[in-house]
Every structure is written in C-alpha cells, then in structure tokens.
Amino acid sequence: MKNNKIETLAFVLNGLMRRYSERVPDVNKVAEAMIAEGIITNANEIENDHVAFRTMGVPQLGVQSFEKIFLHFGYEKRDFFNFEGKKLNAYWFSPPEPRFPRIFVSELRVEDLSEKAQKIIKSYTDEVKTDPADSLDLNDGVAVDGFLHQPLWRTPTWDDYEALLQESEYAAWVIYNRYYLNHYTISVHNLKEGYNTIQEFNDFVEKFGVKLNDAGGKTKISPDGGLLQSSTVAEMIDAVFADGSTHVISGSYVEFAERKVLPQFAGIPMDKIERIHRRDGFETGNADKIFESTFTSQTMKSEM
C-alpha cells in the first residue's frame, strides 16, 4: 500500500464498514429498501455522517489510546461530552476531508463503578499491559484494520457479562464486543425530497419492519433544533462465552441523522449547500438516548 494517509484511512474505514455490514443485517436491509424505493441507485451513494466506538476508560486504553489512530490520519479532536448517569466521557473528531465520517468515541469511567464491576473489568483489561496503539504501525492500513477487529482481551464468561449487565449495559457491551464498530449513521438531509427529514425517513424504515429505538422518543432533537437523530434497535447476536455457553446479546445498530442548515446560511440555494453550511457536532441529550439502542430496555421490546 502507498504510504498515503488519506488512502490508508479510506482502506481502514472500508474494512470497518465491510465487517460491520456483514454483522448488522439492518445495514443492508435499509440500503436495499432505499434502492428499491428509488432513493439511491447503489449503497455507495449513502453519506456516512459519523461512526461511533465504545472503549473502557482504563490507563492503557480508552479515548487517549484509541484517538491516536485517527489523529494520525488527520482527524481533529473537538468537543467533550459527559454522560453523568451512564458514567461515560466522550469526544467527537472531525475528518480530514468532508467525504469521511465524523468519529464519536466514548469511554466508560471504570473508576466510577462498584468495586465488584471494576474487579471484573480489570481482570480482562489488565491483560493489555501497554497502550496497544503505541506499538501499531499507523501507516500500515492492513495492520490498523486488523487491530480494530482483534480481541484485546480474552472472551468473557457469561457470569461476568451478566454481572456487568446489571450495573452498566455499556460495560457489558464493551467487554464482549471490544472495539467493534458500534454504529454508522446515514445522513438523511441529502436524500431526495420525501425522504430527507428524520420524520419521513423514520416512517420509511418502519414501513418495512425496522424497529426504532424509542428512548426519549423515536426522534432525538437538539435544543437548537439543528440536529435530529434516530436509530434502530441493536441487532441481537448469538454470542459464545468462555464457558462454552451461547447467549443472545446486543450487537450493533444503524443511526440516522438530519443536520439542518445553519441560520446564517438560510439564503443559500439547496443545491449549493455543503457540509460546512449545516449544524455540526453532537448533542449530549440526543447521544444519551442513542446509547440505549443496545440496552435491554429497547432490545427486549423488539423481541416481543
């Protein structure tokens, strides 16, 4: 591979999306429905607003480790978010070029959990002795792609997973799924009329049986009204645990986002509107409810 950061970044993101779409049937289900409806002619036309990752906030891992990969590729660190109830910190990163998605990385504040939960988590994360990003050749796309799909610690036991689930569903998700891509996001505002608002797109996907996360309402709206988001309920996957048992647990999901044109650009013709003219960034209140796409309060509902 050429030692070109932008090409390498494209390779890494393609690797992420390929594996993610294989594991999350809703990705292809939504894309195929969009093609059948004539909204797009092929899946490559879908604009990816952002991708999200979950991490464990321990010294050798967490955001400080994970961000090294994408900062290397030219991403820039933006706003900090605190999710008090869920005990999470997060940042978002803006891409080096508009064709790439924003990245949202969260981490669990492990030290804020009970002693029991901390002990379980550290029994796994302590297997990672040093920051793995430091020994990774970030110019080698194959190596980075491989790293993002390799387990950093042993497969958990069902007892440990269940114990964490009682206290932090986020912790349970990460202990099993590790750095697996949590979700990608379809930008709906650039789709054709009739499908380019969150409400219209929600109606469209529900029509063919996709279940939406209704925590805080199916549409999550920022206080300024500029960012509207919705998401599917996470796919349930058959997970094999260290003790050999198989259980159905939450995997990943798909998000949808509508970014309104900023007031100062209201006079620009729609065919001239670009990403820089729309509401950027994220919103704590919206993201807080989007996290619940993998929570049993949503997934159990979708099983009924």
Residue, then its C-alpha position, 0 to 999 in steps of 0.5 A: m500500500k502507498n504510504n498515503k494517509i488519506e488512502t490508508l484511512a479510506f482502506v481502514l474505514n472500508g474494512l470497518m464498514r465491510r465487517y460491520s455490514e456483514r454483522v448488522p443485517d439492518v445495514n443492508k436491509v435499509a440500503e436495499a429498501m432505499i434502492a428499491e424505493g428509488i432513493i439511491t441507485n447503489a449503497n455507495e451513494i449513502e453519506n456516512d455522517h459519523v461512526a461511533f466506538r465504545t472503549m473502557g476508560v482504563p490507563q492503557l486504553g480508552v479515548q487517549s489510546f484509541e484517538k491516536i489512530f485517527l489523529h494520525f490520519g488527520y482527524e481533529k479532536r473537538d468537543f467533550f461530552n459527559f454522560e453523568g448517569k451512564k458514567l461515560n466521557a466522550y469526544w467527537f473528531s472531525p475528518p480530514e476531508p468532508r467525504f469521511p465520517r465524523i468519529f464519536v468515541s466514548e469511554l466508560r469511567v471504570e473508576d466510577l463503578s462498584e468495586k465488584a464491576q471494576k474487579i471484573i473489568k480489570s481482570y480482562t483489561d489488565e491483560v493489555k499491559t501497554d497502550p496497544a496503539d503505541s506499538l501499531d504501525l499507523n501507516d500500515g492500513v492492513a495492520v490498523d484494520g486488523f487491530l480494530h477487529q482483534p480481541l484485546w482481551r480474552t472472551p468473557t464468561w457469561d457470569d461476568y457479562e451478566a454481572l456487568l449487565q446489571e450495573s452498566e449495559y455499556a460495560a457489558w457491551v464493551i467487554y464482549n464486543r471490544y472495539y467493534l464498530n458500534h454504529y454508522t449513521i446515514s445522513v438523511h438531509n441529502l436524500k431526495e425530497g420525501y425522504n430527507t427529514i428524520q420524520e419521513f425517513n423514520d416512517f420509511v424504515e418502519k414501513f418495512g419492519v425496522k424497529l426504532n429505538d424509542a428512548g426519549g422518543k423515536t426522534k432525538i432533537s437538539p435544543d437548537g433544533g439543528l440536529l435530529q437523530s434516530s436509530t434502530v434497535a441493536e441487532m441481537i447476536d448469538a454470542v459464545f462465552a468462555d464457558g462454552s455457553t451461547h447467549v443472545i446479546s446486543g450487537s450493533y445498530v444503524e443511526f440516522a441523522e438530519r443536520k439542518v442548515l445553519p441560520q446564517f446560511a438560510g439564503i443559500p440555494m439547496d443545491k449549493i449547500e455543503r457540509i460546512h453550511r449545516r449544524d455540526g457536532f453532537e448533542t449530549g441529550n440526543a447521544d444519551k438516548i442513542f446509547e440505549s439502542t443496545f440496552t435491554s430496555q429497547t432490545m427486549k421490546s423488539e423481541m416481543 
